[in-house]
Amino acid sequence: MSTLTAESCETTPESAEPEETPTPCCECPETKKARDACIIEKGEESCSDLIEAHKECMRALGFKI
């Protein structure tokens, strides 16, 4: 029985494909989840702080929002 370690998970082979360009739908999942839940429960007008936090996260990753 073999056990995976953190080192074995972090190692990538030399022939590994380069990382794909990030897509907006998959980035900042924490702020996206909080924003979406707030909008569903309270409406967009009540969630401006969470909406802005998600935008800031996306901008930090290079997205033009």
CHARMM-style PDB file with segment names, atoms N, HN, CA, C and O in Angstrom:
ATOM      1  N   MET     1       0.852  -1.186   0.000  1.00  0.00      PROA
ATOM      2  CA  MET     1       0.000   0.000   0.000  1.00  0.00      PROA
ATOM      3  C   MET     1       0.889   1.237   0.000  1.00  0.00      PROA
ATOM      4  O   MET     1       1.729   1.396   0.886  1.00  0.00      PROA
ATOM      5  N   SER     2       0.712   2.120  -0.991  1.00  0.00      PROA
ATOM      6  HN  SER     2       0.030   1.991  -1.711  1.00  0.00      PROA
ATOM      7  CA  SER     2       1.537   3.315  -1.060  1.00  0.00      PROA
ATOM      8  C   SER     2       0.760   4.504  -0.514  1.00  0.00      PROA
ATOM      9  O   SER     2      -0.470   4.541  -0.554  1.00  0.00      PROA
ATOM     10  N   THR     3       1.502   5.463  -0.009  1.00  0.00      PROA
ATOM     11  HN  THR     3       2.501   5.433   0.024  1.00  0.00      PROA
ATOM     12  CA  THR     3       0.896   6.655   0.560  1.00  0.00      PROA
ATOM     13  C   THR     3       1.389   7.874  -0.204  1.00  0.00      PROA
ATOM     14  O   THR     3       2.585   8.014  -0.459  1.00  0.00      PROA
ATOM     15  N   LEU     4       0.474   8.745  -0.565  1.00  0.00      PROA
ATOM     16  HN  LEU     4      -0.498   8.631  -0.358  1.00  0.00      PROA
ATOM     17  CA  LEU     4       0.856   9.979  -1.222  1.00  0.00      PROA
ATOM     18  C   LEU     4       1.339  10.964  -0.185  1.00  0.00      PROA
ATOM     19  O   LEU     4       0.779  11.054   0.908  1.00  0.00      PROA
ATOM     20  N   THR     5       2.372  11.696  -0.523  1.00  0.00      PROA
ATOM     21  HN  THR     5       2.827  11.622  -1.410  1.00  0.00      PROA
ATOM     22  CA  THR     5       2.868  12.750   0.352  1.00  0.00      PROA
ATOM     23  C   THR     5       2.705  14.082  -0.351  1.00  0.00      PROA
ATOM     24  O   THR     5       2.448  14.130  -1.554  1.00  0.00      PROA
ATOM     25  N   ALA     6       2.854  15.152   0.390  1.00  0.00      PROA
ATOM     26  HN  ALA     6       3.063  15.113   1.367  1.00  0.00      PROA
ATOM     27  CA  ALA     6       2.749  16.484  -0.204  1.00  0.00      PROA
ATOM     28  C   ALA     6       3.790  16.653  -1.297  1.00  0.00      PROA
ATOM     29  O   ALA     6       3.513  17.266  -2.328  1.00  0.00      PROA
ATOM     30  N   GLU     7       4.986  16.114  -1.081  1.00  0.00      PROA
ATOM     31  HN  GLU     7       5.210  15.616  -0.244  1.00  0.00      PROA
ATOM     32  CA  GLU     7       6.047  16.238  -2.070  1.00  0.00      PROA
ATOM     33  C   GLU     7       5.672  15.535  -3.373  1.00  0.00      PROA
ATOM     34  O   GLU     7       5.939  16.059  -4.455  1.00  0.00      PROA
ATOM     35  N   SER     8       5.066  14.373  -3.285  1.00  0.00      PROA
ATOM     36  HN  SER     8       4.849  13.947  -2.407  1.00  0.00      PROA
ATOM     37  CA  SER     8       4.729  13.639  -4.500  1.00  0.00      PROA
ATOM     38  C   SER     8       3.605  14.323  -5.267  1.00  0.00      PROA
ATOM     39  O   SER     8       3.534  14.196  -6.490  1.00  0.00      PROA
ATOM     40  N   CYS     9       2.736  15.038  -4.585  1.00  0.00      PROA
ATOM     41  HN  CYS     9       2.794  15.141  -3.592  1.00  0.00      PROA
ATOM     42  CA  CYS     9       1.641  15.732  -5.259  1.00  0.00      PROA
ATOM     43  C   CYS     9       2.116  17.014  -5.924  1.00  0.00      PROA
ATOM     44  O   CYS     9       1.537  17.445  -6.922  1.00  0.00      PROA
ATOM     45  N   GLU    10       3.160  17.626  -5.383  1.00  0.00      PROA
ATOM     46  HN  GLU    10       3.630  17.276  -4.573  1.00  0.00      PROA
ATOM     47  CA  GLU    10       3.632  18.890  -5.922  1.00  0.00      PROA
ATOM     48  C   GLU    10       4.585  18.706  -7.093  1.00  0.00      PROA
ATOM     49  O   GLU    10       4.816  19.648  -7.850  1.00  0.00      PROA
ATOM     50  N   THR    11       5.131  17.538  -7.254  1.00  0.00      PROA
ATOM     51  HN  THR    11       4.944  16.772  -6.639  1.00  0.00      PROA
ATOM     52  CA  THR    11       6.093  17.290  -8.313  1.00  0.00      PROA
ATOM     53  C   THR    11       5.375  17.085  -9.633  1.00  0.00      PROA
ATOM     54  O   THR    11       4.410  16.325  -9.719  1.00  0.00      PROA
ATOM     55  N   THR    12       5.859  17.777 -10.669  1.00  0.00      PROA
ATOM     56  HN  THR    12       6.643  18.394 -10.599  1.00  0.00      PROA
ATOM     57  CA  THR    12       5.280  17.606 -11.992  1.00  0.00      PROA
ATOM     58  C   THR    12       6.358  17.089 -12.928  1.00  0.00      PROA
ATOM     59  O   THR    12       7.518  17.482 -12.805  1.00  0.00      PROA
ATOM     60  N   PRO    13       6.005  16.232 -13.846  1.00  0.00      PROA
ATOM     61  CA  PRO    13       6.996  15.715 -14.780  1.00  0.00      PROA
ATOM     62  C   PRO    13       7.499  16.801 -15.721  1.00  0.00      PROA
ATOM     63  O   PRO    13       6.805  17.788 -15.966  1.00  0.00      PROA
ATOM     64  N   GLU    14       8.700  16.619 -16.243  1.00  0.00      PROA
ATOM     65  HN  GLU    14       9.263  15.817 -16.044  1.00  0.00      PROA
ATOM     66  CA  GLU    14       9.299  17.589 -17.162  1.00  0.00      PROA
ATOM     67  C   GLU    14       8.438  17.821 -18.395  1.00  0.00      PROA
ATOM     68  O   GLU    14       8.427  18.925 -18.938  1.00  0.00      PROA
ATOM     69  N   SER    15       7.722  16.805 -18.844  1.00  0.00      PROA
ATOM     70  HN  SER    15       7.732  15.908 -18.403  1.00  0.00      PROA
ATOM     71  CA  SER    15       6.918  16.930 -20.053  1.00  0.00      PROA
ATOM     72  C   SER    15       5.504  17.437 -19.788  1.00  0.00      PROA
ATOM     73  O   SER    15       4.643  17.371 -20.666  1.00  0.00      PROA
ATOM     74  N   ALA    16       5.265  17.940 -18.584  1.00  0.00      PROA
ATOM     75  HN  ALA    16       5.965  17.994 -17.871  1.00  0.00      PROA
ATOM     76  CA  ALA    16       3.925  18.420 -18.240  1.00  0.00      PROA
ATOM     77  C   ALA    16       3.547  19.609 -19.109  1.00  0.00      PROA
ATOM     78  O   ALA    16       4.393  20.423 -19.479  1.00  0.00      PROA
ATOM     79  N   GLU    17       2.272  19.694 -19.424  1.00  0.00      PROA
ATOM     80  HN  GLU    17       1.584  19.033 -19.123  1.00  0.00      PROA
ATOM     81  CA  GLU    17       1.753  20.801 -20.206  1.00  0.00      PROA
ATOM     82  C   GLU    17       1.832  22.077 -19.370  1.00  0.00      PROA
ATOM     83  O   GLU    17       1.665  22.019 -18.151  1.00  0.00      PROA
ATOM     84  N   PRO    18       2.080  23.223 -19.994  1.00  0.00      PROA
ATOM     85  CA  PRO    18       2.056  24.471 -19.228  1.00  0.00      PROA
ATOM     86  C   PRO    18       0.651  24.727 -18.695  1.00  0.00      PROA
ATOM     87  O   PRO    18      -0.342  24.265 -19.256  1.00  0.00      PROA
ATOM     88  N   GLU    19       0.597  25.473 -17.598  1.00  0.00      PROA
ATOM     89  HN  GLU    19       1.404  25.849 -17.142  1.00  0.00      PROA
ATOM     90  CA  GLU    19      -0.709  25.758 -16.998  1.00  0.00      PROA
ATOM     91  C   GLU    19      -1.560  26.544 -17.979  1.00  0.00      PROA
ATOM     92  O   GLU    19      -1.068  27.399 -18.715  1.00  0.00      PROA
ATOM     93  N   GLU    20      -2.850  26.233 -17.970  1.00  0.00      PROA
ATOM     94  HN  GLU    20      -3.249  25.538 -17.372  1.00  0.00      PROA
ATOM     95  CA  GLU    20      -3.776  26.934 -18.840  1.00  0.00      PROA
ATOM     96  C   GLU    20      -4.050  28.323 -18.288  1.00  0.00      PROA
ATOM     97  O   GLU    20      -3.889  28.579 -17.095  1.00  0.00      PROA
ATOM     98  N   THR    21      -4.462  29.203 -19.173  1.00  0.00      PROA
ATOM     99  HN  THR    21      -4.592  28.995 -20.142  1.00  0.00      PROA
ATOM    100  CA  THR    21      -4.824  30.547 -18.772  1.00  0.00      PROA
ATOM    101  C   THR    21      -6.046  30.472 -17.868  1.00  0.00      PROA
ATOM    102  O   THR    21      -6.997  29.751 -18.171  1.00  0.00      PROA
ATOM    103  N   PRO    22      -6.030  31.208 -16.764  1.00  0.00      PROA
ATOM    104  CA  PRO    22      -7.188  31.163 -15.867  1.00  0.00      PROA
ATOM    105  C   PRO    22      -8.458  31.655 -16.551  1.00  0.00      PROA
ATOM    106  O   PRO    22      -8.420  32.559 -17.387  1.00  0.00      PROA
ATOM    107  N   THR    23      -9.573  31.051 -16.186  1.00  0.00      PROA
ATOM    108  HN  THR    23      -9.604  30.317 -15.507  1.00  0.00      PROA
ATOM    109  CA  THR    23     -10.860  31.472 -16.741  1.00  0.00      PROA
ATOM    110  C   THR    23     -11.677  32.128 -15.635  1.00  0.00      PROA
ATOM    111  O   THR    23     -11.632  31.683 -14.488  1.00  0.00      PROA
ATOM    112  N   PRO    24     -12.416  33.171 -15.960  1.00  0.00      PROA
ATOM    113  CA  PRO    24     -13.160  33.910 -14.940  1.00  0.00      PROA
ATOM    114  C   PRO    24     -14.124  33.047 -14.127  1.00  0.00      PROA
ATOM    115  O   PRO    24     -14.344  33.311 -12.946  1.00  0.00      PROA
ATOM    116  N   CYS    25     -14.688  32.036 -14.739  1.00  0.00      PROA
ATOM    117  HN  CYS    25     -14.509  31.821 -15.699  1.00  0.00      PROA
ATOM    118  CA  CYS    25     -15.683  31.229 -14.037  1.00  0.00      PROA
ATOM    119  C   CYS    25     -15.096  30.409 -12.897  1.00  0.00      PROA
ATOM    120  O   CYS    25     -15.817  30.018 -11.979  1.00  0.00      PROA
ATOM    121  N   CYS    26     -13.798  30.147 -12.947  1.00  0.00      PROA
ATOM    122  HN  CYS    26     -13.213  30.464 -13.693  1.00  0.00      PROA
ATOM    123  CA  CYS    26     -13.191  29.229 -11.985  1.00  0.00      PROA
ATOM    124  C   CYS    26     -12.301  29.913 -10.955  1.00  0.00      PROA
ATOM    125  O   CYS    26     -11.804  29.251 -10.044  1.00  0.00      PROA
ATOM    126  N   GLU    27     -12.093  31.197 -11.074  1.00  0.00      PROA
ATOM    127  HN  GLU    27     -12.497  31.735 -11.814  1.00  0.00      PROA
ATOM    128  CA  GLU    27     -11.195  31.920 -10.189  1.00  0.00      PROA
ATOM    129  C   GLU    27     -11.960  32.547  -9.020  1.00  0.00      PROA
ATOM    130  O   GLU    27     -13.155  32.827  -9.124  1.00  0.00      PROA
ATOM    131  N   CYS    28     -11.269  32.759  -7.930  1.00  0.00      PROA
ATOM    132  HN  CYS    28     -10.299  32.531  -7.845  1.00  0.00      PROA
ATOM    133  CA  CYS    28     -11.820  33.395  -6.725  1.00  0.00      PROA
ATOM    134  C   CYS    28     -13.089  32.683  -6.233  1.00  0.00      PROA
ATOM    135  O   CYS    28     -14.115  33.336  -6.040  1.00  0.00      PROA
ATOM    136  N   PRO    29     -13.042  31.382  -6.030  1.00  0.00      PROA
ATOM    137  CA  PRO    29     -14.262  30.663  -5.658  1.00  0.00      PROA
ATOM    138  C   PRO    29     -14.853  31.091  -4.319  1.00  0.00      PROA
ATOM    139  O   PRO    29     -16.069  31.030  -4.136  1.00  0.00      PROA
ATOM    140  N   GLU    30     -14.005  31.527  -3.372  1.00  0.00      PROA
ATOM    141  HN  GLU    30     -13.017  31.576  -3.521  1.00  0.00      PROA
ATOM    142  CA  GLU    30     -14.540  31.929  -2.061  1.00  0.00      PROA
ATOM    143  C   GLU    30     -15.387  33.186  -2.169  1.00  0.00      PROA
ATOM    144  O   GLU    30     -16.499  33.241  -1.644  1.00  0.00      PROA
ATOM    145  N   THR    31     -14.852  34.210  -2.861  1.00  0.00      PROA
ATOM    146  HN  THR    31     -13.949  34.166  -3.288  1.00  0.00      PROA
ATOM    147  CA  THR    31     -15.617  35.455  -2.980  1.00  0.00      PROA
ATOM    148  C   THR    31     -16.812  35.285  -3.903  1.00  0.00      PROA
ATOM    149  O   THR    31     -17.848  35.921  -3.710  1.00  0.00      PROA
ATOM    150  N   LYS    32     -16.669  34.430  -4.903  1.00  0.00      PROA
ATOM    151  HN  LYS    32     -15.828  33.913  -5.060  1.00  0.00      PROA
ATOM    152  CA  LYS    32     -17.785  34.183  -5.824  1.00  0.00      PROA
ATOM    153  C   LYS    32     -18.944  33.513  -5.101  1.00  0.00      PROA
ATOM    154  O   LYS    32     -20.100  33.894  -5.282  1.00  0.00      PROA
ATOM    155  N   LYS    33     -18.632  32.516  -4.282  1.00  0.00      PROA
ATOM    156  HN  LYS    33     -17.692  32.206  -4.135  1.00  0.00      PROA
ATOM    157  CA  LYS    33     -19.675  31.789  -3.552  1.00  0.00      PROA
ATOM    158  C   LYS    33     -20.415  32.719  -2.590  1.00  0.00      PROA
ATOM    159  O   LYS    33     -21.644  32.707  -2.523  1.00  0.00      PROA
ATOM    160  N   ALA    34     -19.656  33.522  -1.848  1.00  0.00      PROA
ATOM    161  HN  ALA    34     -18.657  33.533  -1.902  1.00  0.00      PROA
ATOM    162  CA  ALA    34     -20.273  34.453  -0.902  1.00  0.00      PROA
ATOM    163  C   ALA    34     -21.124  35.492  -1.628  1.00  0.00      PROA
ATOM    164  O   ALA    34     -22.233  35.806  -1.195  1.00  0.00      PROA
ATOM    165  N   ARG    35     -20.607  36.019  -2.723  1.00  0.00      PROA
ATOM    166  HN  ARG    35     -19.706  35.764  -3.075  1.00  0.00      PROA
ATOM    167  CA  ARG    35     -21.347  37.004  -3.527  1.00  0.00      PROA
ATOM    168  C   ARG    35     -22.646  36.417  -4.056  1.00  0.00      PROA
ATOM    169  O   ARG    35     -23.708  37.024  -3.918  1.00  0.00      PROA
ATOM    170  N   ASP    36     -22.565  35.240  -4.658  1.00  0.00      PROA
ATOM    171  HN  ASP    36     -21.702  34.747  -4.770  1.00  0.00      PROA
ATOM    172  CA  ASP    36     -23.747  34.613  -5.246  1.00  0.00      PROA
ATOM    173  C   ASP    36     -24.804  34.291  -4.203  1.00  0.00      PROA
ATOM    174  O   ASP    36     -25.993  34.514  -4.434  1.00  0.00      PROA
ATOM    175  N   ALA    37     -24.383  33.768  -3.056  1.00  0.00      PROA
ATOM    176  HN  ALA    37     -23.417  33.587  -2.869  1.00  0.00      PROA
ATOM    177  CA  ALA    37     -25.330  33.444  -1.991  1.00  0.00      PROA
ATOM    178  C   ALA    37     -26.037  34.699  -1.494  1.00  0.00      PROA
ATOM    179  O   ALA    37     -27.246  34.690  -1.263  1.00  0.00      PROA
ATOM    180  N   CYS    38     -25.275  35.775  -1.331  1.00  0.00      PROA
ATOM    181  HN  CYS    38     -24.293  35.782  -1.518  1.00  0.00      PROA
ATOM    182  CA  CYS    38     -25.867  37.034  -0.876  1.00  0.00      PROA
ATOM    183  C   CYS    38     -26.884  37.555  -1.879  1.00  0.00      PROA
ATOM    184  O   CYS    38     -27.978  37.972  -1.501  1.00  0.00      PROA
ATOM    185  N   ILE    39     -26.526  37.531  -3.154  1.00  0.00      PROA
ATOM    186  HN  ILE    39     -25.637  37.193  -3.461  1.00  0.00      PROA
ATOM    187  CA  ILE    39     -27.434  38.034  -4.192  1.00  0.00      PROA
ATOM    188  C   ILE    39     -28.730  37.228  -4.221  1.00  0.00      PROA
ATOM    189  O   ILE    39     -29.813  37.795  -4.373  1.00  0.00      PROA
ATOM    190  N   ILE    40     -28.623  35.921  -4.077  1.00  0.00      PROA
ATOM    191  HN  ILE    40     -27.744  35.461  -3.953  1.00  0.00      PROA
ATOM    192  CA  ILE    40     -29.820  35.069  -4.086  1.00  0.00      PROA
ATOM    193  C   ILE    40     -30.700  35.352  -2.867  1.00  0.00      PROA
ATOM    194  O   ILE    40     -31.923  35.424  -2.983  1.00  0.00      PROA
ATOM    195  N   GLU    41     -30.072  35.511  -1.698  1.00  0.00      PROA
ATOM    196  HN  GLU    41     -29.078  35.453  -1.604  1.00  0.00      PROA
ATOM    197  CA  GLU    41     -30.836  35.692  -0.457  1.00  0.00      PROA
ATOM    198  C   GLU    41     -31.349  37.112  -0.254  1.00  0.00      PROA
ATOM    199  O   GLU    41     -32.464  37.308   0.229  1.00  0.00      PROA
ATOM    200  N   LYS    42     -30.527  38.116  -0.628  1.00  0.00      PROA
ATOM    201  HN  LYS    42     -29.621  37.956  -1.020  1.00  0.00      PROA
ATOM    202  CA  LYS    42     -30.860  39.490  -0.269  1.00  0.00      PROA
ATOM    203  C   LYS    42     -31.069  40.427  -1.449  1.00  0.00      PROA
ATOM    204  O   LYS    42     -31.615  41.518  -1.286  1.00  0.00      PROA
ATOM    205  N   GLY    43     -30.642  40.013  -2.625  1.00  0.00      PROA
ATOM    206  HN  GLY    43     -30.199  39.126  -2.757  1.00  0.00      PROA
ATOM    207  CA  GLY    43     -30.735  40.890  -3.788  1.00  0.00      PROA
ATOM    208  C   GLY    43     -29.433  41.642  -4.014  1.00  0.00      PROA
ATOM    209  O   GLY    43     -28.702  41.947  -3.072  1.00  0.00      PROA
ATOM    210  N   GLU    44     -29.161  41.932  -5.263  1.00  0.00      PROA
ATOM    211  HN  GLU    44     -29.755  41.684  -6.029  1.00  0.00      PROA
ATOM    212  CA  GLU    44     -27.892  42.552  -5.657  1.00  0.00      PROA
ATOM    213  C   GLU    44     -27.611  43.867  -4.929  1.00  0.00      PROA
ATOM    214  O   GLU    44     -26.474  44.127  -4.538  1.00  0.00      PROA
ATOM    215  N   GLU    45     -28.627  44.683  -4.749  1.00  0.00      PROA
ATOM    216  HN  GLU    45     -29.551  44.471  -5.067  1.00  0.00      PROA
ATOM    217  CA  GLU    45     -28.433  45.992  -4.124  1.00  0.00      PROA
ATOM    218  C   GLU    45     -27.955  45.903  -2.668  1.00  0.00      PROA
ATOM    219  O   GLU    45     -27.416  46.878  -2.144  1.00  0.00      PROA
ATOM    220  N   SER    46     -28.138  44.783  -2.022  1.00  0.00      PROA
ATOM    221  HN  SER    46     -28.576  43.992  -2.448  1.00  0.00      PROA
ATOM    222  CA  SER    46     -27.715  44.605  -0.627  1.00  0.00      PROA
ATOM    223  C   SER    46     -26.343  43.953  -0.489  1.00  0.00      PROA
ATOM    224  O   SER    46     -25.888  43.708   0.629  1.00  0.00      PROA
ATOM    225  N   CYS    47     -25.682  43.672  -1.598  1.00  0.00      PROA
ATOM    226  HN  CYS    47     -26.051  43.871  -2.506  1.00  0.00      PROA
ATOM    227  CA  CYS    47     -24.434  42.899  -1.547  1.00  0.00      PROA
ATOM    228  C   CYS    47     -23.260  43.620  -2.182  1.00  0.00      PROA
ATOM    229  O   CYS    47     -22.329  42.972  -2.660  1.00  0.00      PROA
ATOM    230  N   SER    48     -23.282  44.925  -2.199  1.00  0.00      PROA
ATOM    231  HN  SER    48     -24.039  45.451  -1.811  1.00  0.00      PROA
ATOM    232  CA  SER    48     -22.245  45.670  -2.901  1.00  0.00      PROA
ATOM    233  C   SER    48     -20.850  45.397  -2.348  1.00  0.00      PROA
ATOM    234  O   SER    48     -19.884  45.373  -3.111  1.00  0.00      PROA
ATOM    235  N   ASP    49     -20.722  45.192  -1.039  1.00  0.00      PROA
ATOM    236  HN  ASP    49     -21.506  45.212  -0.418  1.00  0.00      PROA
ATOM    237  CA  ASP    49     -19.399  44.915  -0.463  1.00  0.00      PROA
ATOM    238  C   ASP    49     -18.847  43.575  -0.955  1.00  0.00      PROA
ATOM    239  O   ASP    49     -17.658  43.470  -1.256  1.00  0.00      PROA
ATOM    240  N   LEU    50     -19.693  42.561  -1.039  1.00  0.00      PROA
ATOM    241  HN  LEU    50     -20.659  42.646  -0.795  1.00  0.00      PROA
ATOM    242  CA  LEU    50     -19.246  41.249  -1.522  1.00  0.00      PROA
ATOM    243  C   LEU    50     -18.983  41.252  -3.022  1.00  0.00      PROA
ATOM    244  O   LEU    50     -18.072  40.579  -3.504  1.00  0.00      PROA
ATOM    245  N   ILE    51     -19.784  42.011  -3.748  1.00  0.00      PROA
ATOM    246  HN  ILE    51     -20.524  42.558  -3.357  1.00  0.00      PROA
ATOM    247  CA  ILE    51     -19.575  42.138  -5.191  1.00  0.00      PROA
ATOM    248  C   ILE    51     -18.226  42.805  -5.445  1.00  0.00      PROA
ATOM    249  O   ILE    51     -17.459  42.359  -6.299  1.00  0.00      PROA
ATOM    250  N   GLU    52     -17.940  43.865  -4.709  1.00  0.00      PROA
ATOM    251  HN  GLU    52     -18.562  44.227  -4.015  1.00  0.00      PROA
ATOM    252  CA  GLU    52     -16.676  44.577  -4.882  1.00  0.00      PROA
ATOM    253  C   GLU    52     -15.491  43.705  -4.458  1.00  0.00      PROA
ATOM    254  O   GLU    52     -14.438  43.754  -5.095  1.00  0.00      PROA
ATOM    255  N   ALA    53     -15.640  42.915  -3.404  1.00  0.00      PROA
ATOM    256  HN  ALA    53     -16.495  42.875  -2.886  1.00  0.00      PROA
ATOM    257  CA  ALA    53     -14.564  42.016  -2.975  1.00  0.00      PROA
ATOM    258  C   ALA    53     -14.242  41.006  -4.068  1.00  0.00      PROA
ATOM    259  O   ALA    53     -13.074  40.698  -4.304  1.00  0.00      PROA
ATOM    260  N   HSD    54     -15.265  40.489  -4.736  1.00  0.00      PROA
ATOM    261  HN  HSD    54     -16.215  40.739  -4.545  1.00  0.00      PROA
ATOM    262  CA  HSD    54     -15.039  39.542  -5.823  1.00  0.00      PROA
ATOM    263  C   HSD    54     -14.357  40.232  -7.007  1.00  0.00      PROA
ATOM    264  O   HSD    54     -13.459  39.661  -7.626  1.00  0.00      PROA
ATOM    265  N   LYS    55     -14.775  41.436  -7.316  1.00  0.00      PROA
ATOM    266  HN  LYS    55     -15.504  41.900  -6.813  1.00  0.00      PROA
ATOM    267  CA  LYS    55     -14.140  42.182  -8.398  1.00  0.00      PROA
ATOM    268  C   LYS    55     -12.670  42.436  -8.095  1.00  0.00      PROA
ATOM    269  O   LYS    55     -11.825  42.305  -8.981  1.00  0.00      PROA
ATOM    270  N   GLU    56     -12.357  42.797  -6.860  1.00  0.00      PROA
ATOM    271  HN  GLU    56     -13.043  42.904  -6.141  1.00  0.00      PROA
ATOM    272  CA  GLU    56     -10.971  43.038  -6.469  1.00  0.00      PROA
ATOM    273  C   GLU    56     -10.134  41.772  -6.612  1.00  0.00      PROA
ATOM    274  O   GLU    56      -8.995  41.829  -7.076  1.00  0.00      PROA
ATOM    275  N   CYS    57     -10.681  40.650  -6.222  1.00  0.00      PROA
ATOM    276  HN  CYS    57     -11.606  40.604  -5.845  1.00  0.00      PROA
ATOM    277  CA  CYS    57      -9.990  39.371  -6.365  1.00  0.00      PROA
ATOM    278  C   CYS    57      -9.704  39.091  -7.829  1.00  0.00      PROA
ATOM    279  O   CYS    57      -8.591  38.697  -8.177  1.00  0.00      PROA
ATOM    280  N   MET    58     -10.682  39.286  -8.685  1.00  0.00      PROA
ATOM    281  HN  MET    58     -11.587  39.607  -8.403  1.00  0.00      PROA
ATOM    282  CA  MET    58     -10.517  39.039 -10.107  1.00  0.00      PROA
ATOM    283  C   MET    58      -9.491  39.993 -10.719  1.00  0.00      PROA
ATOM    284  O   MET    58      -8.684  39.582 -11.552  1.00  0.00      PROA
ATOM    285  N   ARG    59      -9.516  41.248 -10.316  1.00  0.00      PROA
ATOM    286  HN  ARG    59     -10.172  41.582  -9.638  1.00  0.00      PROA
ATOM    287  CA  ARG    59      -8.546  42.223 -10.821  1.00  0.00      PROA
ATOM    288  C   ARG    59      -7.130  41.823 -10.404  1.00  0.00      PROA
ATOM    289  O   ARG    59      -6.185  41.968 -11.179  1.00  0.00      PROA
ATOM    290  N   ALA    60      -6.991  41.322  -9.184  1.00  0.00      PROA
ATOM    291  HN  ALA    60      -7.759  41.204  -8.555  1.00  0.00      PROA
ATOM    292  CA  ALA    60      -5.675  40.906  -8.695  1.00  0.00      PROA
ATOM    293  C   ALA    60      -5.099  39.776  -9.538  1.00  0.00      PROA
ATOM    294  O   ALA    60      -3.881  39.605  -9.600  1.00  0.00      PROA
ATOM    295  N   LEU    61      -5.961  39.011 -10.183  1.00  0.00      PROA
ATOM    296  HN  LEU    61      -6.950  39.150 -10.133  1.00  0.00      PROA
ATOM    297  CA  LEU    61      -5.524  37.904 -11.055  1.00  0.00      PROA
ATOM    298  C   LEU    61      -5.319  38.365 -12.496  1.00  0.00      PROA
ATOM    299  O   LEU    61      -4.928  37.573 -13.353  1.00  0.00      PROA
ATOM    300  N   GLY    62      -5.583  39.646 -12.763  1.00  0.00      PROA
ATOM    301  HN  GLY    62      -5.901  40.289 -12.066  1.00  0.00      PROA
ATOM    302  CA  GLY    62      -5.340  40.184 -14.084  1.00  0.00      PROA
ATOM    303  C   GLY    62      -6.557  40.343 -14.962  1.00  0.00      PROA
ATOM    304  O   GLY    62      -6.434  40.737 -16.122  1.00  0.00      PROA
ATOM    305  N   PHE    63      -7.726  40.047 -14.439  1.00  0.00      PROA
ATOM    306  HN  PHE    63      -7.827  39.727 -13.497  1.00  0.00      PROA
ATOM    307  CA  PHE    63      -8.948  40.219 -15.226  1.00  0.00      PROA
ATOM    308  C   PHE    63      -9.346  41.688 -15.219  1.00  0.00      PROA
ATOM    309  O   PHE    63      -9.218  42.367 -14.200  1.00  0.00      PROA
ATOM    310  N   LYS    64      -9.824  42.173 -16.344  1.00  0.00      PROA
ATOM    311  HN  LYS    64      -9.928  41.622 -17.172  1.00  0.00      PROA
ATOM    312  CA  LYS    64     -10.250  43.569 -16.462  1.00  0.00      PROA
ATOM    313  C   LYS    64     -11.750  43.630 -16.215  1.00  0.00      PROA
ATOM    314  O   LYS    64     -12.560  43.327 -17.091  1.00  0.00      PROA
ATOM    315  N   ILE    65     -12.093  44.028 -15.005  1.00  0.00      PROA
ATOM    316  HN  ILE    65     -11.435  44.275 -14.293  1.00  0.00      PROA
ATOM    317  CA  ILE    65     -13.489  44.083 -14.593  1.00  0.00      PROA
ATOM    318  C   ILE    65     -13.827  45.490 -14.172  1.00  0.00      PROA
ATOM    319  OT1 ILE    65     -14.963  45.763 -13.785  1.00  0.00      PROA
TER     320      ILE     65
END
